[in-house]
Amino acid sequence: MTRCSPRTVLHRAAGSLAAAGLLAAASLAGAAAPAQAVDTPVFTFGGPAETALHPYPESGKPKSSRVGITLDNPSEDEENGGFDGDFTLTFDLSGVAGVADVKIDGEASPDCEITGTKAVCEDWGIRPGSQSAADFVVTAADGSENGDTGTITVTGRADGATFTPFTTRLTVGGPDLVMERLPFRTELTPGEKQQAPITFANRGTRDAHGVLLTLRYSRGLDIPQRYSNCEYSVDDPDLPDFGWTTALCSVEGAFEAGATYTLATPLTLEATERAYYDTFLYGIHENSAAQRTALRAGAPSERGSGGVLKAVPAKKGAAARSTDLTPGDNQQEADFRTENTADFVAYGDDVAGPEGSTVKADIGFRNEGPAWIGHIRSGEDVATVDFTVPQGASVTSKPERCRAVTADGKYREDQKSPAPRYFCNTSMTVRDGAGLDLPFELRVDKAMVGASGAVTVRGTFLKNPKLPFDPEPANNTAYLILNGEGDGSDSGGATEGGDGGSGEPSTPPTSAPDPEESPSGTSGSSSSGGSSAGTAGGSGGGLASTGSVALIASGTAAAALAAGLVLFTAARRRAARHS
C-alpha cells in the first residue's frame, strides 16, 4: 500500500534530487575517495504509556480520547543529523480488537491509512529532535466492559535505519481525578499568607489506589510546610527560568469513584518579600512510577522532613460532574499580583586606549530587589538596556542579544557594521540579585578626552520607557566613559565589569565648547561610520551622551596622553583588585 500526499511528493522529489547530486559527486571523486562506514541511526517512538477510554454509553455516541505517537531522532546536528530517506511505520491494532475503535486524525496524519487491524504511515525524512508520527482518535468499542484493556504496538522500517518498537495501552474506564478550583485572594502584599485547602474528586468508573499531588509555584511564592511524603525540587538558579519550586506528594489510600477528598490540614501559601507577578499550579494524578518520572522531568529533588500529608473524605461533596476521564481537569492555576517594587540599577564602565586600539567594556544593570520580575503568562521581555556609543569609538563586538539601531533608536537593516546605538533586551524574567551583563568591544577611532555614552535600563517600548515596578528611576542610567579624566569613578559605581549597585546615577563630564568656536577649528564628530553622534534622540529614549569630547590637537600630545591613560587605568584597576 502506498499513499501519495502532496507532502510525500515534495519529499520524494527532494530525495531524488539529493540522490542525483550524490551520484554526480561520487563519479567526479572516482576511486580516490574510499567508502566510509556510517553508523546506522536508531530512532525511538514516544507516547502515553496508557490511555483511559470513556465506557461505551447506553445511548448516544461514545466520547473519544486521543493518542499521539511521536518519533525521536536523537541527533543534535541540524545540518548533518537528519535522515534523508523513505520510511514506513506500522501500528498493530489487533491487541485492542473488541476493546477500542481506532481512527486516524487525517489532518495531523495525512500519510497514514488503516487496513484491517493495521495502520500504516509512509513518509520521507526524519529531522533531529522529536516530531509527530501519528495521531489517533480512540473510543471504547461497542460491547466492551469497564476494565477491558489492550495494546497497540508501533514498529518502523527504513533502509539504513533502525526503529525501537513501542507499546501503548488502552483501557476502558478508570479513575478520573478532578482538581477543584480554590477561591484565592489574588491581590497581595509581601508576607501575606492564606490557606489552601486542596480538594479533589474521583469522577471516574474505578477507584484510584494512591494519588500524586503536584504543587508548583513561582519564585515569589512559598509553601513553608515540608512533608516527608513529598519530594521538592527547585529550578537551577543559573537558568533563565521562573525559579519554580515543585513538590510531588505521594498520598496513600483508596480514593473511591464518585467521592470527594480534601487535605487533612490545609496548606499555607505565602507571598514572600520578593513576590510581584506569580503563579501557583496545583494538580492531582494517579500515583504511578511513570507519572512520577514524567513530572520530575529529571530534576534533582530533596524529601521533606516534616509530617505526612494526608487526604480525607470531604465533609461537603463537590459539584456533580459527568464522567470525564480526561487529564484536562487534573490541574488548576492561580495568578497573583503582589504590591511590591524592584530597583533596577544601571552600571557603566571606564576604559582607556590609544587611537587605533580595541578596548573591552562591561555594562548592564542589576536588580537590587526586593522583588523578582517575571512575565510568566505573556513571555515578554522585562526590560531593555539602551546603550549609546561614545564619540570617537565604534563597536567591533557586541552580545548576541543586542541589536544595532540608528542614533534616534530606529530600525537599522545593517547589523554587522558599527552602529551609534544598541538595544539589548532581557529575557522574560529578571530575578532579584540578578541582572544583565553586556560585554562590548570598541575600537578607539579618535583620541578624545572624556567621551561618554549613556547606559540606560528602561521599558521595552521606546515611547514608553518607564519601568512601572521601579521606585528609583534616577539610577536607571550610568555611563561608559572612554579615556576619561581623573579616576573615572563617575561611570555608575562599577569597576572591572561592575556589579552596579551604587544606587546613584553617574554624572557625565562637562560638555565641550562648540568646535566651530574652538581655537583649533577642528570638529568633534567622528568620521567613522559606526561611531555615535553623541546624542540619542527619539521620544522617551535612553538618556543621550552629553560628555566632553575635546579632540587632542597635537599628534605627539595625543600619543603621550593615550599612553598615560592606559598606564593610569591599568594601575588603578590593579590597585582596586588588591585593595
C-alpha positions in Angstrom: 0.0 0.0 0.0 1.3 3.4 -0.9 -0.4 6.7 -0.3 0.9 9.8 -2.0 0.1 13.1 -0.3 1.4 16.5 -1.6 3.9 16.4 1.2 5.2 12.9 0.2 5.6 14.1 -3.4 7.7 17.0 -2.4 9.8 14.9 0.0 10.5 12.3 -2.7 11.3 14.9 -5.3 13.8 16.4 -2.9 15.2 13.0 -2.2 15.6 12.2 -5.9 17.5 15.5 -6.5 19.7 14.8 -3.5 20.4 11.3 -4.7 21.3 12.6 -8.2 23.7 15.1 -6.6 25.4 12.5 -4.6 25.9 10.2 -7.6 27.4 13.1 -9.6 29.7 13.9 -6.8 30.7 10.2 -6.5 31.5 10.0 -10.2 33.7 13.0 -10.0 35.6 11.8 -7.0 36.3 8.4 -8.6 38.3 5.8 -6.8 40.4 8.3 -4.9 37.8 8.6 -2.1 37.3 5.3 -0.3 33.9 4.5 1.0 33.5 5.2 4.8 31.3 3.3 7.2 28.4 5.2 8.6 26.7 4.3 11.9 23.1 3.2 11.5 20.8 5.7 13.1 18.4 4.5 15.8 15.0 6.2 16.1 12.7 5.8 19.0 8.9 6.2 19.5 7.2 8.0 22.3 3.6 8.5 23.6 1.4 7.8 26.5 2.1 4.6 28.4 -1.7 4.2 29.0 -4.9 6.0 27.9 -8.2 5.6 29.7 -11.4 5.4 27.5 -14.9 6.5 28.4 -17.1 3.4 28.8 -19.4 2.8 25.8 -22.6 4.6 26.6 -26.1 3.1 26.8 -27.3 5.7 24.4 -25.7 8.3 22.2 -22.2 8.4 20.7 -19.2 7.3 22.7 -16.8 10.0 23.9 -13.4 9.9 22.3 -9.8 10.2 23.6 -6.6 11.0 21.6 -3.4 9.0 21.4 -0.4 10.8 19.9 2.7 8.9 18.9 6.0 10.7 18.4 9.2 9.8 16.6 12.5 10.9 18.0 15.8 11.4 16.2 18.4 11.7 18.9 20.9 13.7 16.7 21.5 17.3 17.7 23.2 18.2 14.4 20.6 20.2 12.5 22.8 20.2 9.3 24.0 16.6 9.2 21.9 14.6 11.7 18.7 14.3 9.6 17.6 11.0 7.9 17.1 11.5 4.2 15.1 8.5 3.0 11.7 6.8 2.9 10.4 5.1 6.0 7.3 3.1 6.9 5.6 3.0 10.3 3.2 0.1 11.2 0.7 0.1 14.1 -0.6 -3.3 15.1 -4.2 -2.8 16.3 -5.1 -6.4 16.8 -4.4 -6.1 20.5 -7.3 -3.7 21.0 -9.9 -5.6 18.9 -13.2 -5.6 20.8 -11.7 -3.1 23.3 -11.4 0.1 21.3 -12.2 1.5 17.9 -9.3 3.4 16.4 -9.4 6.1 13.7 -6.7 8.3 12.2 -6.7 12.1 12.6 -6.5 12.8 8.9 -5.3 16.4 9.2 -2.5 15.5 11.7 -1.5 12.3 10.0 -2.1 12.8 6.2 0.2 9.9 5.1 -1.5 7.2 7.2 -4.2 4.6 6.4 -5.9 1.8 8.4 -6.4 -1.5 6.7 -8.0 -4.3 8.9 -6.1 -4.5 12.1 -3.1 -2.4 10.9 -2.4 1.2 10.4 0.4 2.1 8.1 2.1 5.5 7.7 4.6 6.3 4.9 6.8 9.4 4.8 10.2 10.7 3.9 12.9 12.4 6.1 13.4 12.4 9.8 14.8 15.7 11.2 16.7 15.9 14.5 14.5 16.1 17.6 11.0 14.9 18.4 8.2 15.0 15.8 4.7 13.7 15.5 4.4 10.3 13.9 0.7 9.7 14.0 -2.4 10.9 15.9 -5.3 8.5 16.7 -8.8 9.2 17.8 -9.9 6.3 20.0 -13.3 5.3 21.6 -14.4 2.3 23.6 -15.8 -0.5 21.3 -19.5 -1.4 21.4 -19.8 -4.3 23.7 -16.7 -3.6 25.7 -16.9 -3.5 29.5 -15.3 -1.5 32.3 -11.7 -2.7 32.8 -11.2 -4.2 29.4 -7.7 -3.5 28.1 -5.4 -4.0 25.2 -2.3 -2.7 23.5 -1.1 -1.0 20.3 2.4 -1.9 19.1 4.4 0.5 16.9 7.2 -0.6 14.6 9.2 1.1 11.9 11.2 0.2 8.8 13.7 2.0 6.5 16.8 1.2 4.6 19.8 2.3 6.6 17.9 2.9 9.9 16.6 1.1 12.9 13.5 1.8 14.9 12.9 0.8 18.5 9.4 -0.8 18.9 6.9 0.9 21.3 3.7 -0.2 23.0 0.9 1.9 24.4 -2.1 0.5 26.4 -5.8 1.4 26.1 -8.2 0.6 29.0 -11.9 1.1 29.2 -12.9 3.1 32.3 -10.6 4.2 35.1 -10.2 6.8 37.8 -10.9 10.4 36.7 -9.2 12.7 39.2 -10.6 16.3 39.2 -8.9 19.2 41.0 -11.4 21.7 42.4 -10.6 25.4 42.0 -9.9 27.3 45.2 -11.1 30.9 45.8 -7.7 32.5 46.4 -7.2 36.2 47.2 -5.0 37.3 44.2 -4.1 40.9 45.2 -1.5 40.5 47.9 1.2 42.3 50.0 4.6 40.9 50.8 4.4 38.5 53.7 0.7 37.8 53.3 -0.4 34.2 53.9 -3.6 32.3 53.1 -4.8 28.8 53.5 -5.0 26.4 50.5 -7.4 23.5 51.4 -6.7 21.4 48.3 -9.8 19.5 47.3 -10.2 16.9 44.6 -12.7 14.3 43.4 -12.7 10.9 41.6 -15.3 11.2 38.9 -14.3 8.1 37.1 -15.6 4.5 37.0 -12.9 2.9 39.1 -11.1 3.6 42.4 -7.6 5.3 42.4 -5.1 3.5 44.5 -2.9 6.3 45.7 -2.7 9.8 44.3 0.1 12.1 43.3 -0.5 15.7 44.4 1.6 18.2 42.4 2.3 21.7 43.7 4.3 24.1 41.5 4.8 27.8 42.5 7.0 30.6 41.1 9.8 32.4 42.8 7.8 34.9 44.7 5.6 32.3 46.5 6.3 29.7 49.2 4.6 26.9 51.0 6.5 26.7 54.3 5.5 23.1 55.2 7.9 20.4 54.0 6.2 17.0 54.3 8.0 13.7 54.5 5.9 12.1 51.7 6.8 15.0 49.3 9.9 15.5 47.3 10.9 19.1 46.4 12.9 20.4 43.5 13.9 24.0 42.6 14.9 25.2 39.2 18.7 25.7 38.6 19.3 29.4 39.7 21.7 29.7 36.7 19.0 29.1 34.2 16.8 31.9 32.8 13.6 30.5 34.1 11.0 31.5 36.7 12.7 29.8 39.7 9.9 27.3 40.1 9.6 25.1 43.2 7.9 21.8 42.5 6.5 19.5 45.2 5.5 15.9 44.3 3.5 14.4 47.2 2.6 10.7 47.2 -0.7 10.4 49.1 -1.6 6.8 50.1 -5.2 5.4 50.2 -8.0 4.1 48.1 -9.8 7.0 46.6 -13.2 5.8 45.6 -15.0 6.6 42.4 -17.7 9.2 43.0 -16.1 10.5 46.2 -14.5 13.9 47.1 -11.4 14.4 49.2 -9.6 17.3 50.9 -6.3 17.6 52.7 -6.4 16.7 56.4 -4.6 20.0 57.1 -4.8 22.9 54.6 -1.5 24.1 53.1 -0.3 27.6 53.7 0.5 29.8 50.6 2.7 32.8 51.3 3.6 35.8 49.2 7.3 36.4 50.1 9.3 39.6 50.2 10.3 39.1 46.5 6.8 38.5 45.1 5.4 40.6 42.3 3.7 38.6 39.4 3.5 34.9 40.5 1.6 31.7 39.6 0.6 28.7 41.6 -0.3 25.4 39.9 -1.9 22.5 41.8 -2.8 19.2 40.3 -3.8 15.6 41.1 -2.8 12.4 39.2 -3.0 8.7 39.9 0.2 7.7 41.6 2.4 5.6 39.3 6.1 5.2 38.5 5.6 6.6 35.0 3.7 9.6 36.3 6.3 10.4 38.9 9.1 10.1 36.3 7.2 12.4 33.9 6.5 15.1 36.5 10.0 15.0 37.9 11.4 15.9 34.4 14.9 14.7 35.5 15.3 17.4 38.2 17.1 16.6 41.4 14.9 16.6 44.4 15.0 16.5 48.2 12.5 14.8 50.5 10.8 16.9 53.2 11.4 16.2 56.9 8.0 17.2 58.4 4.8 15.2 59.0 2.9 13.1 56.5 0.5 14.9 54.1 -2.9 13.1 54.1 -6.2 13.4 52.3 -9.6 12.6 53.9 -13.2 12.5 52.6 -14.6 16.0 52.3 -17.4 16.9 54.6 -19.2 18.5 51.7 -19.1 17.0 48.2 -18.0 18.9 45.2 -20.5 19.9 42.5 -21.7 17.0 40.4 -20.0 16.3 37.1 -20.4 13.8 34.3 -17.7 11.2 33.9 -14.8 12.9 32.2 -11.8 10.5 32.0 -9.6 13.3 30.6 -6.5 14.9 32.2 -7.6 18.4 31.3 -9.2 19.0 34.7 -6.5 17.4 36.8 -4.9 20.8 37.4 -5.9 24.3 38.4 -3.9 27.5 38.3 -4.0 30.9 40.1 -2.2 34.1 39.3 -1.2 36.6 42.0 -0.2 40.3 41.9 1.8 41.5 45.0 2.2 45.2 45.8 6.0 45.3 45.6 8.9 47.0 43.8 12.2 46.1 42.1 15.1 48.6 41.8 16.9 48.2 38.5 20.3 49.9 38.8 22.4 50.5 35.6 26.2 50.3 35.6 28.7 51.6 33.2 32.5 51.3 32.9 35.6 53.5 32.4 38.1 52.3 29.7 41.1 53.8 28.0 43.2 53.1 25.0 45.3 54.8 22.3 43.9 55.7 18.9 43.5 52.6 16.8 43.4 50.2 19.8 40.4 48.0 20.9 39.1 48.2 24.4 36.7 45.9 26.3 33.8 47.4 28.3 31.3 45.7 30.6 28.0 47.4 31.0 24.5 46.4 32.1 22.2 46.5 35.2 21.4 44.8 38.4 18.0 44.1 40.0 18.5 45.2 43.7 15.0 44.0 44.5 13.3 43.2 46.7 11.0 41.7 44.0 11.8 39.4 41.1 10.1 40.3 37.9 8.8 37.6 35.6 6.3 37.8 32.7 5.1 34.2 33.1 1.9 34.5 31.0 2.9 36.8 28.2 6.6 35.7 27.8 7.5 39.3 27.1 11.0 40.6 27.8 11.1 42.5 31.1 13.4 45.4 30.1 15.8 46.8 27.6 19.4 48.1 28.1 19.7 51.2 25.8 23.4 51.9 25.0 24.7 55.0 23.2 28.3 54.5 21.9 30.8 57.2 23.0 32.0 59.6 20.3 35.3 58.7 18.8 34.7 55.0 19.1 32.9 52.2 17.2 31.7 48.8 18.3 33.6 45.8 17.0 32.0 43.1 19.1 28.6 43.0 20.8 26.5 40.4 22.7 24.2 38.4 20.5 21.1 39.6 22.2 21.9 43.3 21.3 20.6 44.8 18.1 22.0 47.8 16.3 19.8 50.9 15.8 20.1 54.4 14.5 21.1 57.3 16.7 17.5 58.1 17.3 16.6 54.5 18.1 15.0 53.5 14.8 15.3 50.2 12.9 18.6 49.5 11.2 18.9 47.0 8.4 22.7 46.6 8.7 23.5 44.6 11.9 27.2 43.9 11.0 28.9 47.2 10.8 29.3 49.5 13.8 26.2 51.5 14.9 25.8 54.6 17.1 23.3 52.9 19.5 22.3 49.4 20.7 19.2 47.9 22.3 19.7 44.8 24.4 16.6 43.0 25.7 16.4 40.9 28.8 14.6 37.5 28.9 11.1 37.2 30.3 12.5 37.0 33.8 14.9 39.1 35.9 15.5 37.6 39.4 16.2 39.6 42.5 20.0 39.9 42.8 20.5 39.1 39.1 20.5 41.4 36.0 22.1 41.6 32.6 25.9 41.7 31.9 26.8 43.0 28.5 30.4 42.8 27.3 31.2 45.1 24.4 34.5 45.7 22.4 35.1 49.1 21.0 37.8 50.5 18.6 39.2 53.9 19.6 38.9 55.7 16.3 39.9 59.2 17.6 41.7 60.1 20.8 39.2 62.1 22.7 39.2 63.1 26.4 36.2 62.0 28.4 33.8 60.8 25.7 30.9 59.1 27.3 27.9 57.0 26.2 24.7 56.5 28.2 23.7 53.1 29.5 20.0 53.1 30.4 17.8 50.3 31.6 14.2 51.1 30.6 10.9 49.5 29.4 11.0 47.6 26.1 9.0 50.3 24.3 11.0 53.3 23.3 8.0 55.7 23.6 7.1 54.3 27.0 10.4 53.8 28.8 9.2 53.8 32.4 9.6 50.6 34.4 6.4 50.5 36.4 7.8 48.5 39.3 11.0 50.6 39.7 10.7 53.3 42.5 14.2 54.8 41.8 14.3 55.9 38.1 17.3 58.2 38.8 19.7 55.2 39.0 18.4 53.7 35.7 21.2 55.4 33.8 25.0 55.1 34.1 27.8 56.0 31.6 30.5 54.2 29.7 33.5 56.7 29.8 36.3 56.4 27.2 39.6 58.0 28.1 38.1 59.9 31.0 39.9 62.5 33.1 40.5 61.7 36.8 39.8 58.3 38.2 36.6 57.6 36.2 34.6 57.0 39.3 31.5 58.6 37.7 30.7 55.6 35.5 27.8 54.3 37.6 29.7 52.8 40.5 31.0 49.8 38.6 34.6 48.8 38.0 36.1 45.9 36.1 32.7 44.9 34.6 30.8 46.1 37.6 28.2 44.7 39.7 26.4 48.0 39.7 24.5 48.7 42.8 25.8 52.2 43.7 22.2 53.4 43.8 23.2 56.8 42.2 23.4 57.8 38.6 26.7 58.7 37.2 27.3 62.3 36.2 28.6 62.8 32.6 31.6 65.1 32.1 31.0 68.8 31.3 30.1 69.4 27.6 32.9 70.6 25.4 32.8 74.0 23.7 31.3 74.3 20.2 34.1 73.0 17.8 33.1 75.8 15.4 34.3 78.3 18.0 37.3 76.3 19.2 40.7 77.9 18.7 41.8 74.7 17.0 39.0 74.9 14.5 38.6 71.1 14.5 35.4 69.3 14.6 34.4 66.8 17.4 32.5 64.4 15.2 33.9 61.1 14.2 34.5 60.2 10.6 33.8 56.5 11.4 30.5 55.2 10.0 29.9 53.2 13.2 30.6 55.9 15.8 27.9 57.7 17.7 26.8 61.2 17.0 26.9 61.8 20.8 23.1 62.3 21.3 20.2 59.9 21.4 17.0 61.4 20.0 13.5 59.9 19.8 10.8 60.4 22.3 11.2 58.5 25.6 14.6 57.0 24.6 17.6 56.4 26.8 19.5 59.4 28.0 21.9 60.9 25.5 25.6 61.0 25.8 26.4 64.6 26.8 30.1 64.1 27.8 33.1 66.2 26.9 34.7 65.2 23.6 37.6 67.6 23.2 39.9 66.4 20.4 43.6 66.3 21.2 45.2 68.7 18.8 48.8 67.7 18.7 49.7 64.2 17.5 52.6 64.0 20.0 50.4 65.1 22.8 47.7 62.5 21.7 50.2 59.6 21.9 51.6 60.7 25.3 48.2 61.3 26.8 46.8 58.0 25.5 49.8 56.0 26.8 49.4 57.8 30.2 45.7 57.0 30.4 46.4 53.3 29.7 49.1 53.1 32.4 47.0 55.1 34.8 43.8 53.0 34.3 45.7 49.7 34.5 47.5 50.7 37.7 44.2 51.9 39.3 42.5 48.6 38.4 45.3 46.5 39.8 45.1 48.6 43.0 41.4 48.1 43.1 41.7 44.3 42.8 44.2 44.1 45.6 42.5 46.5 47.9 
